[in-house]
Amino acid sequence: MNADRSTPVSGRARGLRMGTALAAATLLTLTGCANPEGGGADPGAGSGGQQVTRTQDAGGPGCALGQYGVDKVDLTKAVVGFSQSEKEANPFRIAETASITAEAKKVGARLITTNANSDLGKQISDIQSMLAQGAQLLIVAPLNSEGLEPALRAAREKKVPVITVDRKLSSAAPCKDYLTFIGSDFVDQGRRAGEAMSKVTGGNGKVAILLGSSGNNVTTDRTSGFKDYLKASAPGLQIVAEQTGDFAREKGQQVTEQLLQANPGITAIYAQNDEMALGAVTAVRSAGKKPGTDIKIVSVDGTRNAVEGIIAGDLNAVIESNPRFGPLAFQTAQKFYAGETIAPTVIIQDKSYDSANAKAEVANAY
């Protein structure tokens, strides 16, 4: 597959076109986004549209060019492959792809993009295909936390570094199978969602959890963080039901309808992403109740639709999960090729939205 310097190759051009306006609108805030010192900042503080590094030393010793066993590459002349895990049908994936596309163009790299459409086998073949096309750096948004070993092995054999974003690989080894993971602290997101839920409910109520898709650390960590917080700090909140909504709005609505029928006493819903939360809003209304009032709703992502939902009174709080990985991913690669040691885990700082700041911060949502 061929591409010119400024145009990414993608089988999902329609999704990228949807993200073009977003990329253009946020390009000014996307530059220079990493905090090289890390740490020290309030995780609830506003970061605009930027990703800001919170910590860079989690997970063990770092990795340098010689340790990884790859050659130095000039990113301004490089071929970079981006493997997207799911179709650009929700704001997170649209913003994620748009951010990486915009930064590749800014740097001057030639970008190849693929989309696995939620098929692990396809993601493996996508990565292998990009390697065959000459990719010298891979940025991968894993579909699952396990199962990418054949693709990672192929990259290692070709001495191509892999930067993973968003979802973390469980068994793969940093500085061997991949260079680093860049993403959020999903346990902390769950904990902060629990804290927000306790605040909006007064610490009492019956909670239903809309789980994300299975097989990845995002769902597992957002669940454990939430439950651990309730157990330790909000024992009056009782979890009465939990079921997967697969991070999808329609599935979130369907599952919420089922849960409300089976558990009419539900007073709060924790949705592990905004799309499921917005589906839950529709289901709560269909049940003759008022979302945000009769049934409190807290979610994770930080999409503009969800923050506008807070302003409208339909949602009560949203914990951000910032998808704008482009600048930080390319900055990390540039530092690596310049000889710097890269931490195995780079945790970004996520803000939060509620009724106190939603109107002021909605422009920063994606």
C-alpha positions as CSV (number, residue, x, y, z in Angstrom):
1,M,0.0,0.0,0.0
2,N,1.4,3.3,-1.0
3,A,0.9,6.8,0.3
4,D,2.4,10.3,-0.2
5,R,4.1,12.1,2.6
6,S,1.0,14.0,3.8
7,T,-1.8,11.5,3.2
8,P,-2.4,8.5,5.4
9,V,-3.3,5.2,3.9
10,S,-6.5,3.9,5.4
11,G,-9.3,1.4,4.6
12,R,-11.5,3.5,6.8
13,A,-11.3,6.9,5.1
14,R,-14.9,7.8,6.0
15,G,-14.0,7.5,9.8
16,L,-11.0,9.7,9.3
17,R,-13.0,12.3,7.4
18,M,-15.3,12.5,10.4
19,G,-12.3,13.2,12.5
20,T,-10.7,15.8,10.3
21,A,-12.6,18.7,11.7
22,L,-11.8,17.6,15.2
23,A,-8.1,17.3,14.4
24,A,-8.0,20.8,12.8
25,A,-9.9,22.3,15.7
26,T,-7.5,20.8,18.3
27,L,-4.2,21.0,16.5
28,L,-3.0,24.1,18.3
29,T,-3.6,22.5,21.7
30,L,-2.1,19.2,20.7
31,T,1.4,20.4,20.3
32,G,4.0,20.3,23.1
33,C,1.7,18.3,25.3
34,A,4.0,16.2,27.4
35,N,5.1,17.3,30.8
36,P,8.8,16.1,30.8
37,E,9.0,16.1,34.6
38,G,5.7,14.2,35.1
39,G,3.9,13.8,38.4
40,G,2.9,16.5,40.9
41,A,-0.2,17.7,39.2
42,D,-3.7,17.4,40.4
43,P,-5.4,14.6,38.4
44,G,-8.6,16.6,38.3
45,A,-6.9,19.8,37.0
46,G,-7.8,21.0,33.6
47,S,-5.5,20.0,30.8
48,G,-7.4,21.5,27.9
49,G,-7.4,19.2,24.9
50,Q,-3.8,18.2,25.6
51,Q,-2.5,14.9,27.0
52,V,-0.3,15.7,30.0
53,T,2.0,13.1,31.4
54,R,1.4,12.2,35.1
55,T,4.1,9.6,35.6
56,Q,6.8,8.1,33.4
57,D,8.5,5.6,35.7
58,A,5.9,3.0,36.4
59,G,6.5,-0.7,35.7
60,G,10.3,-1.0,36.0
61,P,13.5,0.2,34.3
62,G,13.3,2.0,31.0
63,C,14.4,1.1,27.5
64,A,17.0,2.7,25.2
65,L,17.8,2.2,21.5
66,G,20.6,-0.3,22.1
67,Q,18.6,-2.4,24.6
68,Y,15.7,-2.7,22.2
69,G,18.0,-3.7,19.4
70,V,16.7,-1.4,16.7
71,D,18.4,1.2,14.4
72,K,17.9,4.9,14.6
73,V,15.2,6.3,12.4
74,D,14.5,9.8,11.2
75,L,10.8,10.2,11.8
76,T,10.6,13.0,9.2
77,K,11.4,10.4,6.6
78,A,9.9,7.4,8.3
79,V,7.1,5.1,7.4
80,V,4.8,4.8,10.5
81,G,2.0,2.3,10.9
82,F,-1.0,2.8,13.1
83,S,-3.2,-0.1,14.0
84,Q,-6.6,1.0,15.2
85,S,-8.6,-1.7,17.1
86,E,-12.2,-0.7,16.4
87,K,-14.0,1.2,13.7
88,E,-14.3,5.0,14.1
89,A,-17.9,4.8,15.2
90,N,-17.6,6.6,18.5
91,P,-15.9,9.8,19.6
92,F,-13.0,8.2,21.3
93,R,-11.8,6.2,18.3
94,I,-12.5,9.2,16.0
95,A,-10.4,11.5,18.1
96,E,-7.6,8.9,18.6
97,T,-7.2,8.3,14.9
98,A,-7.5,12.0,14.0
99,S,-4.8,12.9,16.6
100,I,-2.3,10.4,15.3
101,T,-3.0,11.3,11.7
102,A,-2.6,15.0,12.4
103,E,0.7,14.5,14.3
104,A,2.2,12.2,11.6
105,K,1.5,15.0,9.1
106,K,3.0,17.6,11.3
107,V,6.2,15.5,11.9
108,G,6.4,14.6,8.2
109,A,6.1,10.9,8.6
110,R,4.3,8.8,6.0
111,L,1.5,7.1,7.8
112,I,-0.2,3.8,7.1
113,T,-3.4,3.2,9.0
114,T,-5.4,0.0,9.4
115,N,-8.6,-0.8,11.3
116,A,-9.2,-4.2,12.9
117,N,-12.9,-3.7,13.3
118,S,-12.9,-5.5,16.6
119,D,-11.4,-8.6,15.1
120,L,-8.2,-9.8,16.8
121,G,-7.1,-11.9,13.9
122,K,-7.5,-9.0,11.5
123,Q,-5.4,-6.8,13.8
124,I,-2.6,-9.3,13.7
125,S,-2.7,-9.5,10.0
126,D,-3.0,-5.7,9.7
127,I,0.2,-5.3,11.7
128,Q,2.0,-7.9,9.7
129,S,0.8,-6.2,6.5
130,M,2.2,-2.8,7.6
131,L,5.5,-4.4,8.4
132,A,5.6,-5.9,4.9
133,Q,4.9,-2.4,3.5
134,G,8.0,-1.1,5.2
135,A,6.7,0.4,8.5
136,Q,9.7,1.4,10.7
137,L,7.6,2.3,13.8
138,L,4.3,0.9,14.9
139,I,1.7,2.6,17.1
140,V,-0.9,0.0,18.2
141,A,-4.2,0.5,20.0
142,P,-4.6,-3.2,21.1
143,L,-8.1,-4.7,20.8
144,N,-7.4,-7.1,23.7
145,S,-4.8,-7.2,26.4
146,E,-3.8,-10.7,25.1
147,G,-3.4,-12.3,21.7
148,L,-1.2,-10.0,19.7
149,E,1.9,-12.2,20.2
150,P,2.3,-13.2,16.5
151,A,2.2,-9.6,15.4
152,L,4.6,-8.5,18.1
153,R,7.0,-11.3,17.2
154,A,6.9,-10.2,13.6
155,A,7.8,-6.6,14.6
156,R,10.6,-7.9,16.8
157,E,12.0,-10.0,14.0
158,K,12.1,-6.9,11.7
159,K,13.5,-4.7,14.5
160,V,10.5,-2.4,14.5
161,P,9.6,-0.7,17.8
162,V,6.0,-0.9,19.0
163,I,4.3,1.9,21.0
164,T,1.0,0.7,22.5
165,V,-1.7,3.2,23.4
166,D,-5.0,3.1,25.3
167,R,-5.2,-0.6,26.2
168,K,-2.3,-2.3,28.0
169,L,-0.8,-5.7,27.0
170,S,-0.9,-8.1,29.9
171,S,1.8,-10.8,29.2
172,A,4.0,-9.0,26.7
173,A,7.3,-7.7,28.0
174,P,8.4,-4.0,27.6
175,C,11.7,-3.4,25.9
176,K,11.2,-6.8,24.1
177,D,7.7,-7.2,22.7
178,Y,6.9,-3.4,22.8
179,L,8.7,-0.2,23.7
180,T,6.2,1.4,26.0
181,F,2.5,1.8,26.9
182,I,1.0,5.3,26.8
183,G,-2.4,5.6,28.4
184,S,-4.6,6.3,31.5
185,D,-4.6,4.8,34.9
186,F,-7.8,2.8,34.5
187,V,-7.9,1.7,38.1
188,D,-7.8,5.3,39.2
189,Q,-10.5,6.2,36.7
190,G,-12.7,3.6,38.4
191,R,-11.8,4.9,41.8
192,R,-12.6,8.5,40.8
193,A,-15.9,7.3,39.3
194,G,-16.7,5.7,42.6
195,E,-15.9,8.9,44.4
196,A,-18.1,10.9,42.0
197,M,-20.9,8.4,42.5
198,S,-20.7,8.7,46.2
199,K,-20.8,12.4,46.0
200,V,-23.9,12.6,43.7
201,T,-25.8,9.9,45.6
202,G,-24.9,11.0,49.1
203,G,-23.2,7.6,49.5
204,N,-26.4,5.5,49.4
205,G,-28.2,3.7,46.7
206,K,-28.4,0.6,44.5
207,V,-25.9,0.7,41.6
208,A,-25.9,-1.1,38.3
209,I,-22.6,-1.3,36.4
210,L,-22.5,-1.2,32.6
211,L,-19.2,-3.1,31.9
212,G,-17.0,-2.5,28.8
213,S,-16.0,-5.3,26.5
214,S,-14.3,-8.4,27.9
215,G,-10.7,-9.4,27.3
216,N,-9.0,-6.1,28.0
217,N,-7.5,-4.3,31.0
218,V,-9.7,-1.2,30.7
219,T,-12.8,-3.1,31.7
220,T,-11.1,-5.0,34.5
221,D,-9.3,-2.0,35.9
222,R,-12.3,0.4,35.8
223,T,-14.4,-2.3,37.6
224,S,-11.8,-3.0,40.3
225,G,-11.1,0.7,41.0
226,F,-14.8,1.4,41.3
227,K,-15.6,-1.6,43.5
228,D,-12.6,-1.0,45.8
229,Y,-13.6,2.6,46.4
230,L,-17.2,1.7,47.3
231,K,-16.0,-1.1,49.6
232,A,-13.6,1.2,51.4
233,S,-15.4,4.6,51.4
234,A,-19.0,4.2,50.3
235,P,-20.4,1.0,51.9
236,G,-23.9,2.5,51.5
237,L,-23.7,2.0,47.8
238,Q,-24.8,-1.5,46.9
239,I,-23.9,-3.0,43.5
240,V,-27.1,-5.0,42.5
241,A,-26.3,-5.8,38.9
242,E,-23.5,-5.7,36.3
243,Q,-23.5,-6.6,32.7
244,T,-21.5,-5.9,29.6
245,G,-22.6,-3.2,27.2
246,D,-19.5,-3.7,25.0
247,F,-18.7,0.1,25.1
248,A,-21.6,0.6,22.6
249,R,-24.5,3.0,22.9
250,E,-27.1,0.7,21.5
251,K,-26.0,-2.2,23.7
252,G,-25.8,0.1,26.7
253,Q,-29.4,1.1,26.2
254,Q,-30.6,-2.5,25.7
255,V,-28.7,-3.8,28.8
256,T,-30.0,-0.9,30.9
257,E,-33.6,-1.6,29.9
258,Q,-33.1,-5.2,31.0
259,L,-31.5,-4.3,34.2
260,L,-34.2,-1.8,35.2
261,Q,-36.9,-4.4,34.5
262,A,-35.1,-7.0,36.6
263,N,-34.1,-4.5,39.3
264,P,-36.6,-1.6,39.5
265,G,-35.0,-0.3,42.6
266,I,-31.8,0.8,40.8
267,T,-30.9,4.4,41.8
268,A,-27.6,4.8,40.1
269,I,-25.7,3.6,37.0
270,Y,-21.9,3.4,36.5
271,A,-21.2,3.2,32.8
272,Q,-17.6,2.4,31.9
273,N,-17.7,4.7,28.8
274,D,-19.8,7.6,27.7
275,E,-21.5,5.8,24.8
276,M,-23.1,3.3,27.2
277,A,-24.0,6.1,29.5
278,L,-25.9,7.9,26.7
279,G,-27.7,4.7,25.9
280,A,-28.6,4.4,29.5
281,V,-30.1,7.9,29.5
282,T,-32.5,6.8,26.8
283,A,-33.4,3.6,28.6
284,V,-34.0,5.5,31.9
285,R,-36.4,7.9,30.1
286,S,-38.2,4.9,28.5
287,A,-38.7,3.5,31.9
288,G,-40.5,6.7,32.9
289,K,-37.8,8.0,35.1
290,K,-35.6,11.1,34.9
291,P,-31.9,10.4,34.2
292,G,-29.6,12.4,36.4
293,T,-32.3,12.9,39.0
294,D,-34.2,9.6,39.7
295,I,-31.2,7.6,38.6
296,K,-27.8,9.1,38.9
297,I,-25.4,8.3,36.0
298,V,-21.6,8.5,36.2
299,S,-19.3,7.5,33.3
300,V,-15.8,7.5,31.9
301,D,-14.5,9.1,28.6
302,G,-15.1,12.8,28.4
303,T,-16.9,13.1,25.1
304,R,-18.6,16.3,24.2
305,N,-22.0,14.6,24.1
306,A,-21.5,13.3,27.6
307,V,-20.3,16.7,29.0
308,E,-23.3,18.4,27.3
309,G,-25.4,15.7,29.0
310,I,-24.1,17.0,32.4
311,I,-25.1,20.5,31.4
312,A,-28.6,19.2,30.4
313,G,-28.9,17.4,33.8
314,D,-29.0,13.9,32.3
315,L,-25.6,12.8,33.5
316,N,-24.0,13.6,36.9
317,A,-20.3,13.2,36.4
318,V,-17.7,12.1,33.8
319,I,-14.1,11.0,34.3
320,E,-12.0,11.8,31.3
321,S,-10.0,9.3,29.3
322,N,-8.1,11.4,26.8
323,P,-7.7,9.8,23.4
324,R,-5.4,12.4,21.8
325,F,-2.3,10.2,21.7
326,G,-0.7,11.6,18.6
327,P,1.7,14.2,20.0
328,L,2.8,12.2,23.0
329,A,3.3,9.0,20.9
330,F,5.5,10.8,18.3
331,Q,7.4,12.8,21.0
332,T,8.1,9.5,22.8
333,A,9.4,8.0,19.5
334,Q,11.6,11.1,18.8
335,K,13.2,10.8,22.3
336,F,13.8,7.1,21.8
337,Y,15.6,7.6,18.5
338,A,17.5,10.5,20.1
339,G,19.0,8.1,22.6
340,E,16.8,8.8,25.6
341,T,15.6,6.0,27.9
342,I,11.9,5.5,27.7
343,A,9.8,4.3,30.6
344,P,7.8,1.1,30.1
345,T,4.6,2.9,31.2
346,V,3.6,6.5,30.5
347,I,0.5,7.4,32.5
348,I,-1.4,10.5,31.3
349,Q,-3.4,12.8,33.5
350,D,-7.1,12.8,33.1
351,K,-9.5,15.5,34.3
352,S,-13.1,15.1,35.4
353,Y,-16.4,16.9,34.6
354,D,-19.4,17.6,36.8
355,S,-22.1,20.2,37.2
356,A,-19.6,22.6,38.7
357,N,-17.3,22.8,35.6
358,A,-19.1,21.3,32.7
359,K,-20.2,24.6,31.1
360,A,-16.7,26.0,31.4
361,E,-14.9,22.9,30.2
362,V,-17.2,21.6,27.4
363,A,-15.1,23.1,24.7
364,N,-12.1,20.9,25.8
365,A,-14.2,17.7,25.5
366,Y,-13.8,15.6,22.3
